[in-house]
């Protein structure tokens, strides 16, 4: 498995936690894991050894050069597997317009998410002083903390899908819930949705049908996207990690 965690947009604080968790999953399931933030790894020969590629929090433009993009497309044409996680859908506008294949691979593009609440001394928009920030808040800079996730009800539509492993229909799960520019349902198999009536979607509003986990055959291979995984604590959640492991197995064609 090759894990790409290059971020040219918002840099998620949980990237090190995600990479460590993916390495641990690999070690526990006899899967060798390489991780990089260097897009130069993406050549046709360089990708050939991998059973699956995982893009975690790859905001912005993960592969800026044409030959790198062509290598990813060729990898899928050969039947390769792809898993995108959370920030992988936060595609830069020029990528969305100039490389529509990649948006199609993800299934949809990020447009907004639940409100961010800040704790900072002397900031008008802050909820309170930095010292009052919750213990699980993300520290974005010295004296600045943020919480952008809310608990919401998750509905599992395909409970037998490997990527649904560990998830329970009707459970309450906290995350930074993404909204997308288009509903992926007509083009993908939706595995799970989030119930917008159970939280405040803010700029991530999609309405009654709000997919957050899906898979599809694409470009000769198979792709899975999971919109969850923003906070570091999520990457210590065994149920969530079982879902990620199932997504890896599904994309790699093991199930």
TAMO-V886350 format. One record per backbone hydrogen bond with DSSP energy under -1.0 kcal/mol. NH is the residue of the N-H (numbers start at 1). CO is the residue of the C=O. If there is no record, write none. Layout:
BEGIN
NH_CO ; NH_CO
END
This chain:
BEGIN
2_52 ; 3_34 ; 4_54 ; 5_36 ; 8_59 ; 15_12 ; 18_14 ; 19_15 ; 20_16 ; 21_17 ; 22_18 ; 23_19 ; 24_20 ; 25_21 ; 26_22 ; 27_23 ; 28_24 ; 29_25 ; 31_26 ; 34_1 ; 36_3 ; 41_38 ; 42_39 ; 43_41 ; 47_43 ; 50_47 ; 53_81 ; 54_2 ; 55_83 ; 56_4 ; 57_85 ; 59_57 ; 60_90 ; 69_65 ; 70_66 ; 71_67 ; 72_68 ; 73_69 ; 74_70 ; 75_71 ; 76_72 ; 77_73 ; 78_74 ; 79_76 ; 80_75 ; 82_222 ; 83_53 ; 84_224 ; 85_55 ; 86_226 ; 88_85 ; 89_86 ; 90_87 ; 91_89 ; 92_60 ; 96_92 ; 97_93 ; 98_94 ; 99_95 ; 102_99 ; 104_100 ; 105_101 ; 106_102 ; 107_103 ; 110_89 ; 111_179 ; 117_147 ; 119_145 ; 120_128 ; 123_120 ; 126_123 ; 127_118 ; 132_129 ; 133_130 ; 137_134 ; 138_146 ; 140_144 ; 141_144 ; 144_141 ; 145_119 ; 146_138 ; 147_117 ; 150_175 ; 152_173 ; 154_171 ; 155_193 ; 157_191 ; 158_191 ; 161_158 ; 164_161 ; 165_162 ; 167_164 ; 170_154 ; 171_168 ; 173_152 ; 175_150 ; 177_175 ; 179_112 ; 181_109 ; 187_184 ; 188_184 ; 189_215 ; 191_213 ; 192_213 ; 193_155 ; 194_210 ; 195_153 ; 198_195 ; 199_196 ; 203_113 ; 204_201 ; 212_192 ; 213_192 ; 214_225 ; 215_189 ; 216_223 ; 218_221 ; 221_218 ; 222_80 ; 223_216 ; 224_82 ; 225_214 ; 226_84 ; 227_212 ; 235_232 ; 236_233 ; 237_234 ; 241_237 ; 242_238 ; 243_239 ; 244_240 ; 245_241 ; 246_242 ; 247_243 ; 248_244 ; 249_245 ; 250_246 ; 251_247 ; 252_248 ; 254_249
END
